[in-house]
């Protein structure tokens, strides 16, 4: 298969490199010093599962230099999806599909609206991956997996083909029966933890062992479950308890990307995480007081990072 990595930061580069290891052609859309380094030296991925060096078929700042591919792994931030959607068009042939790797529940529908539903599937992943230098990615482990599937639940040949390539690369891969359930379960895992962590500035172990902040996380999860139910997403009755138990097993020093970005004064995924819960809850008539508080408390910092206000 010919696979384009659009946004070759952490997870996009990691999963693309794993596919290259089993003979798939990889092309990369990147920019700046990262692109220059990839062109000069290849894409280097150091991983706890074995280091990799990928020589892309094409590495460019423009998708037009690559042309139609079989699959696009979309690794940009959630707030960049709407901005880059039209830039993906040169990569699309009649059967090309885009696998979004963002944490969020709105990206597949954004892609379907911008580019046509035939090109959009649902996708999510896990794994601690980040850029350590231009052209150089480090994967330090964590729960590393990828899941994707057709939005209508069909077990399509194209999705199965990609699943088989990931399996050949010894990646933990799954095509869930209902990708929207999987998306909302991941959303429930990261969003309350991200918001509470950003407000408290504490790691997950401290948050979960403090009665008040643990209560905020649990109430945030229940709000997400209510919003999902209002959209007819069939989450299990014990999803909140299972998700809390999963958080309890994580590394106690862990923090979310949202917390790290806000703490560093960077633009974050606040609108696509906490803001999305508030926005969808308002639209569906579902109260979301916990997320409304978290969003309001963090919005000034987010607006400062965007350059909208100064203080």
RODRENDO-294592 format. One line per 5 residues: for each residue x, y negated, z negated of N, C-alpha, C, O. Coordinates in steps of 0.05 Angstrom, whole numbers. Each point is the difference from the previous one (the first is absolute). Layout:
# residues N
X:Y:Z:X:Y:Z:X:Y:Z:X:Y:Z  ...
END
This chain:
# residues 311
17:24:0:-17:-24:0:18:-25:0:22:0:-10  -33:-21:21:14:-26:-1:-15:-17:-20:-24:-6:3  38:-2:-24:-12:-14:-23:13:-27:-4:24:-2:-1  -41:-19:-1:11:-26:-5:-4:-7:-29:-21:4:-12  42:-15:0:-2:-10:-28:-2:-30:3:19:-14:7
-42:3:-14:-5:-29:0:2:-10:-28:-19:4:-16  41:-16:9:5:-8:-28:18:21:-12:-10:17:-16  35:-17:23:19:22:-9:13:-8:-26:24:0:-3  -41:-5:-17:10:-6:-27:5:26:-15:17:15:7  -33:-10:-28:5:23:-17:-12:26:11:13:16:12
-40:-13:-17:-12:25:6:-2:6:30:3:23:9  -7:-44:8:-1:4:29:26:12:10:-1:19:16  23:-30:-25:26:10:9:5:28:-11:10:17:15  -18:-12:-40:5:27:-11:-15:21:15:11:20:9  -37:-24:-5:-16:21:13:7:2:30:0:22:11
7:-44:1:9:1:28:26:16:3:3:16:18  15:-20:-37:26:14:1:-4:30:-4:13:17:13  -32:-10:-31:-5:29:-4:-11:13:26:7:22:6  -24:-37:8:-10:10:26:22:3:21:0:18:15  18:-38:-15:23:2:18:17:24:-5:12:11:19
-10:-3:-44:17:23:-7:-9:26:13:16:18:4  -42:-16:4:-10:24:13:-5:-5:30:-15:15:12  29:-35:-1:0:-2:29:-19:-20:13:-2:-2:24  -13:-13:-41:-18:-20:12:16:-25:7:20:-7:-12  -29:-6:34:12:-26:8:-11:-22:-18:-24:-2:-4
42:-15:-6:-8:-22:-17:9:-27:12:23:-3:8  -42:-15:-6:6:-28:7:-8:-18:-23:-18:7:-15  31:-30:13:-3:-17:-23:-5:-28:8:13:-11:18  -33:-2:-30:-5:-28:2:9:-13:-27:-12:6:-21  32:-23:23:11:-13:-24:8:-28:9:-5:-8:22
19:-6:-40:9:-27:7:24:-8:-16:7:13:-20  6:-35:28:22:-11:-15:24:18:-4:6:16:17  7:-19:-40:24:15:-6:-6:30:-1:17:16:6  -41:-9:-15:-8:29:-1:1:12:28:11:22:4  -23:-36:15:0:9:28:29:2:11:7:19:13
9:-40:-18:27:0:10:16:24:-11:15:12:15  -18:-6:-40:14:22:-12:-9:27:12:16:18:4  -42:-15:0:-11:25:12:11:4:28:8:22:8  -7:-44:7:11:2:28:29:7:0:9:16:16  6:-27:-35:29:5:-1:8:27:-11:17:13:10
-31:-5:-31:9:23:-16:-21:22:-3:6:20:-13  -30:-24:23:-22:18:-5:-15:-6:-26:8:-18:-15  -29:32:10:-16:-3:-25:9:20:-20:-4:24:3  16:-33:-24:11:18:-21:-20:2:-23:-10:-20:-10  3:45:3:-18:5:-22:14:20:-20:4:23:7
2:-33:-30:11:17:-21:-23:10:-17:-16:-16:-11  14:42:8:-23:12:-13:9:21:-20:20:14:4  -36:-11:-25:5:22:-19:-4:27:14:8:21:-11  -22:-21:34:-4:25:14:20:4:23:-3:18:16  23:-35:-15:20:2:21:2:-25:16:-21:-11:8
45:1:-3:3:-25:15:-4:4:30:4:22:11  -12:-44:2:-6:2:29:10:-25:14:2:-22:-12  6:25:37:7:-22:17:-14:3:27:4:20:14  -21:-39:-8:-17:1:24:10:-20:20:5:-23:-6  -1:32:31:6:-17:22:-26:-4:16:-7:18:16
-7:-40:-20:-26:-3:13:2:0:31:20:-9:11  -40:19:2:-2:-2:29:1:-29:9:14:-7:18  -31:-9:-32:0:-29:4:-2:-14:-27:-15:9:-17  31:-30:13:-3:-17:-23:-3:-28:10:18:-10:13  -40:-3:-20:-6:-26:11:-17:-16:-19:-13:11:-18
13:-37:22:-19:-18:-15:-27:0:13:-19:-11:-11  17:22:35:-25:-1:15:-9:28:8:15:16:11  -41:-10:-17:-11:26:7:-1:4:31:0:22:9  0:-44:5:-1:1:30:24:14:11:-1:11:22  24:-12:-36:24:14:9:-1:30:-4:16:15:12
-36:-6:-27:-2:29:-6:-21:12:19:4:21:11  -27:-34:-9:-22:11:16:-16:21:-15:4:4:-24  -23:9:38:-18:19:-14:14:23:-12:19:11:11  -28:-4:-35:11:23:-15:-22:18:-9:-24:-6:6  30:28:-19:-20:19:-9:-12:-10:-27:-25:2:-4
42:-11:-13:-9:-8:-27:15:-25:-9:24:-4:7  -38:-13:-22:13:-24:-12:-2:4:-30:-22:4:-11  45:-5:-3:0:-1:-29:2:-30:-8:20:-13:5  -42:3:-17:-1:-28:-6:9:-5:-29:-14:7:-19  38:-20:16:12:-3:-26:1:-28:-11:15:-6:-18
-30:-12:30:0:-28:-9:-16:-3:-26:-14:19:-8  16:-42:-5:-17:-6:-24:-29:-3:8:-6:-7:23  -12:11:-42:-28:-2:7:-8:-27:10:-17:-3:18  29:-18:-29:-7:-27:9:11:-6:28:-7:-21:11  24:38:0:10:-4:27:-16:14:21:4:-4:24
-22:22:-32:-14:17:19:-15:-16:21:3:4:24  -19:-23:-34:-16:-16:19:18:-16:19:-6:-4:23  29:-5:-34:19:-16:16:13:16:22:4:-10:22  2:35:-27:15:16:19:-17:18:18:10:12:19  -36:-11:-24:-17:19:14:3:-3:31:3:20:14
-5:-44:-4:1:-4:29:28:7:11:3:7:23  18:-10:-40:27:7:9:3:30:4:20:8:12  -38:8:-22:1:29:3:-10:9:27:6:23:8  -20:-40:7:-13:9:25:19:13:20:-8:20:12  32:-30:-8:18:13:20:7:29:-7:8:15:17
-12:-8:-42:7:27:-9:-23:20:6:4:24:-3  -27:-34:11:-24:17:1:-5:11:28:-3:-15:19  3:41:-17:-11:14:24:-28:10:-7:-10:-6:-21  -2:20:40:-28:9:-5:-3:17:-26:-21:-2:-13  41:18:6:-3:18:-23:18:-8:-23:2:15:-20
10:-38:21:18:-9:-22:-17:-6:-25:-21:-12:1  31:21:-25:-14:-7:-24:20:-12:-20:24:6:0  -34:-24:-17:16:-15:-19:-5:11:-28:-23:2:-8  44:5:-6:-2:10:-27:9:-22:-19:24:-5:-2  -43:-8:-12:8:-21:-19:11:12:-26:-11:19:-10
33:-31:0:13:11:-24:-4:-19:-24:14:4:-20  -32:-24:23:-4:-19:-22:-17:11:-22:-15:19:4  19:-31:-28:-19:5:-22:-24:-18:3:3:-25:-3  -26:35:8:-24:-16:4:-21:16:14:6:22:10  -30:-32:-9:-22:15:12:-12:-14:25:-18:11:12
28:-34:-5:-11:-15:22:16:2:26:-11:-7:21  36:15:-22:17:0:24:-11:16:23:0:-10:22  -10:35:-26:-9:15:23:-23:-14:15:0:0:25  -18:-13:-40:-22:-14:13:10:-25:14:-11:-8:21  31:-5:-32:12:-24:13:12:8:26:-3:-14:20
17:36:-19:13:10:24:-21:8:21:3:-5:24  -24:19:-33:-21:8:18:-14:-24:13:-6:1:24  1:-21:-40:-13:-24:10:18:-15:20:-10:-10:20  36:9:-25:18:-16:17:8:15:25:4:-12:21  -1:39:-23:12:15:22:-17:22:11:7:13:20
-30:-8:-32:-18:21:9:1:24:-19:21:8:-9  -44:3:2:-1:22:-20:15:24:9:8:17:-17  -5:-13:43:14:24:10:30:0:-7:13:21:1  -3:-44:-9:29:-2:-7:5:0:-30:24:1:-8  -44:0:-8:4:-3:-29:-7:26:-15:-21:12:5
39:-4:-23:-6:21:-19:5:-11:-28:11:-22:-2  -19:36:-18:7:-7:-27:27:12:-8:6:22:9  9:-36:-26:25:11:-8:9:-12:-27:-7:-22:-7  23:37:-7:11:-9:-25:25:17:-6:3:22:11  14:-31:-29:24:14:-5:10:-7:-28:-10:-18:-13
30:33:4:13:-6:-25:30:5:3:9:15:17  7:-27:-35:29:3:1:13:-26:-6:-9:-21:9  31:22:-25:14:-25:-6:22:-4:20:22:13:-1  -27:-31:21:18:-5:22:3:-31:2:-19:-14:-3  43:5:9:4:-29:2:26:-5:16:18:17:2
-17:-42:9:24:-8:15:21:-9:-20:-5:-16:-18  29:27:21:23:-8:-17:19:-18:15:16:-14:-12  -16:15:39:16:-17:16:-11:2:29:-15:19:6  21:-38:11:-10:2:28:7:27:12:23:9:0  -44:4:11:4:26:13:3:23:-19:6:22:8
-9:-27:-34:5:21:-21:-23:2:-19:-6:-19:-15  -7:42:14:-23:6:-17:9:20:-21:15:19:5  -25:-22:-29:5:19:-22:-27:12:-9:-18:-15:-6  17:41:4:-23:15:-11:9:13:-25:16:19:0  -28:-28:-23:10:11:-26:-19:21:-12:4:9:-22
-25:-2:38:-17:22:-9:-28:-10:-8:-13:-14:15  5:22:-39:-28:-4:-8:-17:21:14:10:18:13  -36:-21:-16:-19:18:14:-1:-8:29:-12:-20:7  26:35:10:3:-7:28:-19:17:18:3:24:0  -21:-37:14:-20:14:16:-11:-19:21:4:-24:-1
-18:35:20:-15:-15:20:-26:14:5:-1:25:3  -21:-40:-1:-26:11:7:-12:-18:22:3:-24:-1  -17:36:20:-14:-15:21:-22:17:11:-1:24:-4  -18:-37:18:-22:14:11:-19:-18:15:0:-25:-4  -15:37:22:-20:-16:16:-20:-11:-19:-8:12:-20
-1:-37:26:-19:-13:-18:-27:14:-1:-15:-3:-20  8:17:41:-26:14:0:2:29:-11:-20:15:0  44:-7:-9:4:26:-12:5:22:20:4:23:-8  -3:-29:34:6:20:20:28:11:-4:19:-15:-5  -15:41:9:26:12:-1:11:0:29:-1:20:14
12:-42:-6:7:-4:28:27:13:6:16:5:-17  -12:1:43:25:12:9:24:-19:-4:21:9:-7  -25:-35:11:22:-19:-3:9:-2:-29:24:-1:-5  -43:1:-13:8:-1:-29:13:26:-8:20:-1:-15  -30:23:24:12:26:-7:29:2:12:17:11:-13
-13:-23:36:27:1:12:20:-15:-17:22:9:-5  -30:-33:-5:17:-15:-17:5:14:-26:22:0:-11  -44:11:0:3:15:-26:21:22:4:16:5:-18  -17:10:40:19:22:5:28:-11:1:19:14:-9  -14:-37:21:27:-11:2:10:-8:-28:23:6:-6
-40:-17:-11:9:-7:-27:5:26:-16:19:1:-15  -35:19:19:4:25:-14:27:13:8:14:11:-16  -8:-13:42:25:11:10:24:-15:-12:21:11:-4  -26:-37:-3:21:-16:-12:1:3:-31:14:-14:-14  -30:33:4:-2:6:-29:-9:-24:-16:9:-4:-22
-27:-12:34:-13:-22:-15:-26:10:-12:-14:16:13  8:-24:-37:-26:6:-13:-22:-15:15:-3:-24:-4  -12:38:21:-19:-13:18:-27:13:-3:-2:24:-5  -19:-40:8:-27:10:-3:-19:-15:18:3:-25:3  -22:39:10:-22:-13:14:-25:6:-17:-12:21:2
4:-40:-19:-23:5:-18:-26:3:16:-2:-9:22  -17:23:-35:-26:2:13:-14:-27:3:-15:-4:19  20:-14:-38:-11:-27:1:22:-20:-7:7:-4:-23  4:-8:44:23:-18:-4:-9:-25:-17:17:-11:-14  -42:3:16:-9:-23:-15:0:6:-30:7:-18:-16
-13:42:8:2:7:-28:29:-2:-9:6:-10:-22  12:21:38:28:-1:-7:10:-29:-2:16:-6:-18  -25:-12:36:8:-28:-1:-9:-13:-26:15:-15:-13  -40:20:6:-11:-12:-24:12:11:-26:4:-14:-19  4:40:19:13:11:-23:28:-12:-4:8:-6:-22
7:1:44:26:-14:-2:-5:-29:-9:16:-10:-16  -36:-2:27:-7:-28:-7:-5:-2:-30:9:-19:-13  -24:38:2:-5:0:-29:25:4:-16:3:-11:-22  16:26:33:25:5:-15:17:-25:-2:11:-5:-21  -9:-10:43:20:-22:0:-11:-27:-7:14:-17:-11
-40:12:16:-10:-28:-2:-3:-9:-29:10:-22:-6  -25:36:-11:-2:-10:-28:28:-1:-14:6:-19:-14  10:39:19:27:1:-12:16:-24:11:15:-13:-15  -17:7:41:14:-22:11:-8:-27:-12:17:-16:-7  -43:11:5:-10:-25:-10:7:-4:-30:9:-21:-8
-13:42:-8:5:-2:-29:31:-3:-4:8:-15:-17  7:29:33:29:-2:-3:10:-28:7:18:-11:-13  -30:-1:34:9:-27:8:-7:-21:-20:15:-19:-5  -38:23:-8:-8:-20:-21:16:4:-26:9:-19:-12  -6:44:4:14:6:-25:30:0:2:14:-5:-20
-4:10:45:29:1:5:13:24:-15:24:-1:-6  -40:21:0:10:23:-15:1:25:19:-16:1:19  33:18:-25:0:25:16:-23:18:-7:-14:-5:-20  9:25:36:-24:16:-2:-1:14:-27:-22:3:-11  45:6:0:-1:14:-25:-10:-17:-23:-16:9:-17
24:-34:17:-9:-19:-21:-30:-6:4:-15:-1:-19  7:-4:44:-28:-6:6:-18:22:-9:-21:-5:-12  28:30:17:-18:22:-6:0:6:-30:-20:12:-10  41:-19:-4:1:6:-29:-12:-24:-17:-2:3:-24  -4:-24:37:-13:-23:-13:-30:1:5:-9:-1:23
-6:4:-45:-29:6:3:-14:-21:18:-16:7:17  22:-32:-20:-14:-21:14:6:1:31:-18:-2:16  44:5:-9:6:1:28:-8:27:13:-7:0:24  8:21:-39:-10:25:11:-30:-3:5:-11:11:20  -3:-25:-37:-29:-4:4:-5:-16:25:-19:5:15
36:-25:-9:-3:-16:25:4:18:24:-15:-2:20  35:20:-21:4:18:23:-24:18:4:-9:4:23  -1:7:-45:-23:18:3:-25:-15:10:-14:11:18  9:-35:-28:-24:-14:10:4:-8:29:-19:0:15  44:-6:-7:5:-6:28:-5:24:18:-11:-3:22
19:26:-31:-5:25:15:-30:4:3:-10:8:22  -6:-12:-43:-29:4:1:-13:-20:19:-19:7:13  30:-31:-12:-11:-19:20:5:9:28:-17:-1:17  41:11:-12:7:11:27:-18:23:7:-10:3:23  5:15:-42:-18:23:5:-28:-10:7:-13:12:18
4:-32:-31:-27:-11:5:-2:-13:28:-20:3:14  41:-17:-6:1:-12:27:1:21:21:-14:-2:20  30:23:-24:2:22:19:-27:14:3:-9:6:22  -5:-1:-45:-26:13:1:-20:-17:16:-16:11:14  17:-37:-17:-18:-18:14:5:1:30:-17:-7:16
41:17:-8:6:3:29:-3:29:9:8:7:22  -20:9:-40:-5:29:6:26:16:4:1:19:14  20:-28:-28:25:16:-1:-3:20:-23:-5:-8:-23  8:33:29:-8:22:-18:23:7:-19:12:22:2  -5:-40:-20:20:6:-20:-12:20:-20:-24:0:-5
41:17:-7:-9:20:-19:-8:-14:-26:9:-22:-6  -26:35:-10:-10:-11:-25:22:-5:-20:-2:-17:-17  24:33:18:22:-2:-19:24:-16:11:22:3:-11  -26:-19:32:23:-12:13:15:-19:-18:24:-2:1  -38:-13:-18:13:-19:-18:18:15:-20:23:-7:-4
-34:28:-8:16:16:-19:24:13:13:22:0:-11  -25:10:35:22:13:14:21:-21:8:24:6:-2  -32:-29:10:19:-21:7:16:-10:-24:24:-5:2  -38:1:-24:14:-8:-25:20:21:-8:22:-6:-8  -30:31:10:19:22:-7:24:0:18:22:6:-9
-26:-13:35:23:-1:18:19:-23:-7:24:3:0  -36:-26:-8:17:-22:-9:15:7:-25:23:-8:-3  -35:23:-15:13:8:-25:25:17:5:17:2:-17  -16:10:41:23:18:6:22:-15:16:20:12:6  -25:-37:0:21:-15:16:23:-9:-19:-3:1:-24
25:-9:37:23:-10:-15:-8:-24:-16:-10:-20:12  14:20:-38:-11:-22:-17:13:-28:6:-12:-20:-7  35:20:20:12:-26:7:-9:-11:26:9:-21:9  -28:35:4:-8:-7:27:-17:-26:1:-14:-7:-19  17:-7:41:-16:-24:6:-10:2:28:11:15:17
-32:-30:-10:-12:1:26:14:-21:19:12:-19:-10  -15:23:36:11:-19:19:-13:-27:-3:13:-21:3  -39:21:-10:-14:-26:-5:13:-15:-23:5:-24:2  0:38:-24:12:-12:-23:28:-11:6:7:-22:-8  8:38:23:28:-8:7:0:-24:18:16:-19:-3
-34:19:23:-1:-23:19:-8:-25:-14:12:-21:4  -33:22:-20:-10:-24:-14:22:-9:-20:4:-25:-2  8:43:-12:21:-7:-19:24:-14:13:14:-16:-12  -9:24:38:23:-11:14:-8:-25:16:17:-12:14  -42:3:-17:-9:-24:15:-4:5:29:0:-19:16
-5:44:-8:-4:6:28:-30:3:6:-16:4:-18  9:-8:43:-28:6:8:-6:29:-4:17:17:5  -41:-11:-15:-6:27:-8:-26:9:14:-11:-14:17  3:39:-24:-24:11:11:-24:-4:-18:-19:15:1  19:-37:-16:-22:-6:-19:-27:0:14:-19:11:-10
17:-25:33:-26:-2:13:-10:27:10:-24:5:1  42:13:8:-8:26:10:-4:20:-22:-12:21:5  21:-26:-29:-4:18:-23:-22:-11:-18:-24:6:4  32:-22:-23:-19:-11:-19:-22:-17:14:-24:2:-6  33:-19:24:-19:-17:15:-21:16:15:-23:-8:2
32:31:9:-19:16:16:-22:12:-18:-23:2:8  30:6:-32:-20:10:-19:-21:-22:-6:-24:6:1  33:-30:-6:-18:-22:-5:-17:-6:24:-24:-4:-2  37:2:25:-14:-7:25:-21:21:7:-23:-7:7  30:33:-8:-19:21:7:-22:2:-21:-23:5:6
30:-9:-32:-20:1:-21:-20:-22:4:-24:5:-4  32:-29:11:-18:-22:5:-18:6:23:-25:-5:-2  36:16:23:-16:6:24:-21:22:-6:-22:-1:11  29:20:-28:-17:23:-5:-17:-4:-25:-17:18:-7  20:-40:-7:-15:-5:-25:9:17:-23:-16:7:-18
42:0:17:11:15:-22:17:-18:-18:19:-12:11  -24:10:-36:16:-18:-18:28:11:-2:5:24:-3  15:-42:4:28:7:-3:14:-19:-19:19:-14:8  -27:12:-33:11:-20:-18:30:3:-6:14:-20:-2  -5:45:0:29:4:-6:17:-10:24:19:-15:-5
-26:23:29:15:-8:23:-3:-30:5:18:-13:10  -42:2:-16:-4:-29:4:19:-16:-18:11:-20:8  -8:30:-33:19:-13:-19:29:2:10:14:-19:2  -6:44:6:27:4:9:6:-17:25:22:-11:2  -41:11:16:5:-16:25:3:-29:-6:18:-14:10
-36:3:-27:1:-28:-7:26:-7:-14:12:-21:5  -3:39:-23:24:-6:-15:25:0:17:19:-14:-5  -19:31:26:24:3:17:0:-18:25:21:-4:12  -44:-7:-5:-3:-15:25:19:-25:1:12:-4:21  -9:-11:-43:19:-23:2:28:8:8:13:-13:15
-3:35:-26:26:10:6:2:9:29:20:-5:14  -41:18:-4:-1:9:28:-1:-24:18:14:0:21  -29:-20:-27:-2:-24:17:27:-15:0:7:-12:21  7:12:-43:26:-13:-1:20:16:19:15:-12:14  -17:38:-15:18:16:17:-6:-5:30:18:2:16
-43:-8:-10:-7:-5:28:8:-29:9:-2:-7:23  10:-9:-42:6:-27:6:-24:-19:1:2:-22:11  -24:31:-22:-25:-16:0:0:-21:-22:-13:-21:3  25:27:-26:1:-19:-22:28:1:-12:16:18:5  -9:-38:-21:25:-1:-14:-4:-5:-30:-17:-16:-8
32:30:-8:1:-6:-29:24:13:-12:5:-2:-24
END
